[in-house]
Amino acid sequence: MNARFAKFSPMGIFISSCIVSALLLGASIAQDLVLYTGRKATAADRIWLLDVDSEDSAFTWLSVVATYSAAWLLLRAGNQAAARGSAFRWHWYFLAALFLLVSFDEFAGIHEKISAALASRIDNTGLLYFAWAAPFGVISLVGLAAFIPFVRSFPPRLAILLLLSAAAYLGGAVGFEMIGGSVAEVQGIESIRYRVLTNAEEGLEIAGVLIFIYVLLSHLRRTHGVP
């Protein structure tokens, strides 16, 4: 088992993933600059494969693979924790299930269906225009507080990176989503301001996931005795 984990470098995987993500995000930004600078663009003008806000884009499928990989690594860490009799084994399993759900949501758009259902019941204006974001943010903060003992079980460096990954992901998925919703309500989703916010949101989300995967890989190497 140690030999298997010795074959990969968490930092190497992290850097490679960041390069691929940056290239795809850069392609989306470049397309938006071409489409929305100097003329009125429509959805028909866009190449959906390059659009980070599309469920059919290459960036979305990168996010699917990344979040599914995180779920798989969390499951391995959970099994490892269970074998040691760790009190945190259920934390690992819960996170594995959560990331599996997030991976499915990336292409199924479950949060958008939830948002539509909530919007019919509340006054979804301003920062609440995308109605799912605020409740998700509150639930996430409560969950993060409950996981503080779990985070503190990591070495200081990895614990800080865990918090950084959560801040990046929630900053994008909740913070920029809410700001983007307030812009979309007034200017529409085809405005340059909304497109800038969407690219920033997706960039923060994938950054959070990739940092989290780096932490998981580092943790698995450390617990298998690989320096």
GIPE-V968837 format. One record per pair of residues at least 4 apart in sequence whose ideal C-beta (glycine too) atoms are under 6 Angstrom apart, sorted by the first residue. I is the first residue (numbers start at 0). J is the second residue. D is the distance in whole Angstrom. If there is no record, write none. Layout:
BEGIN
[[I J D] [I J D]]
END
This chain:
BEGIN
[[0 223 6] [1 223 5] [1 224 6] [1 225 6] [4 220 5] [4 223 5] [4 225 5] [5 225 5] [9 213 5] [9 216 4] [9 217 5] [13 213 4] [16 209 5] [20 205 5] [21 25 6] [23 57 5] [23 58 4] [24 202 5] [26 49 5] [27 49 5] [27 50 6] [27 51 4] [27 198 6] [28 198 5] [30 49 5] [31 35 5] [31 194 4] [32 36 5] [34 40 4] [34 44 6] [35 40 5] [35 191 4] [40 44 5] [45 50 5] [47 53 5] [47 55 5] [48 56 6] [48 57 6] [50 56 5] [51 56 6] [51 58 4] [51 198 6] [51 201 4] [52 197 5] [54 59 5] [54 106 5] [54 108 6] [59 105 6] [62 105 5] [62 205 6] [63 102 5] [63 105 5] [63 106 6] [65 208 5] [66 98 5] [66 101 5] [66 102 4] [66 208 6] [67 102 4] [69 98 5] [69 211 6] [69 212 5] [70 95 5] [70 98 4] [70 99 4] [72 215 4] [73 91 6] [73 94 5] [73 95 4] [74 95 4] [76 91 5] [77 88 6] [77 91 3] [77 92 4] [77 95 6] [80 85 4] [80 87 6] [80 88 4] [80 91 5] [81 88 4] [87 149 5] [90 149 5] [103 107 5] [104 109 4] [104 110 6] [110 131 5] [113 131 5] [114 129 5] [114 130 5] [114 131 4] [117 121 6] [117 130 4] [118 123 4] [118 130 5] [123 127 5] [123 128 5] [123 130 4] [125 181 5] [126 177 4] [126 181 5] [127 133 6] [128 180 3] [128 181 6] [128 184 4] [129 176 6] [129 180 4] [131 135 6] [132 173 5] [132 176 4] [132 177 5] [136 173 4] [139 169 6] [146 150 6] [150 158 5] [150 161 5] [153 157 4] [153 158 4] [157 214 5] [160 210 6] [160 214 5] [161 214 5] [163 210 6] [164 207 5] [164 210 4] [164 211 4] [165 169 6] [166 170 6] [167 203 5] [167 206 5] [167 207 4] [168 172 6] [168 204 6] [168 207 3] [169 173 5] [170 174 5] [170 203 5] [171 175 5] [171 200 4] [171 203 3] [171 204 4] [172 176 6] [172 204 5] [175 179 6] [175 196 6] [175 199 5] [175 200 4] [176 200 6] [178 196 6] [179 193 6] [179 196 4] [179 197 6] [182 186 6] [182 192 5] [182 193 5] [183 188 5] [183 193 5] [186 190 4] [188 193 5] [220 225 4]]
END
